[in-house]
């Protein structure tokens, strides 16, 4: 079974977002440090390491790992919000054209239907867009 070097293992762990990675090594050559940077490690410690240096590195790595996770979640939330907004705007436009409504009336209808059917506004808006897309496709 082939063995994996530390940098490859660090890259795998970082890419899978399993845990924060601190690389403890005996090497300080620039090319190895550059490979470590590209692998996603959050700290690079050269042996021998004193306990007084290790704990702050662990604390910072844990903090950065949590920060990255929160930023990724925030980015995902913003993407979802933007996608919802795009679908909702299309659905409002469809209702405005079909029923001669203004924007707030179209939104209110989507909102009321959403509440009465216990579905998200995005799901209702997507259903409106899909129904028009189907009709145009026939």
Secondary structure, 3 states (H helix, E strand, C coil): CCCCCHHHHHHHHHHHCCCCCEEEECCCCHHHHHHHHHHCCCEEEECCCCHHHHHHHHHHHHHHHHHHHHHHHHHHHHHHHHHHHHHHHHHHHHHHHHHCCCHHHHHHHHHHHHHHHCCCHHHHHHHHHHHHHHHHHC
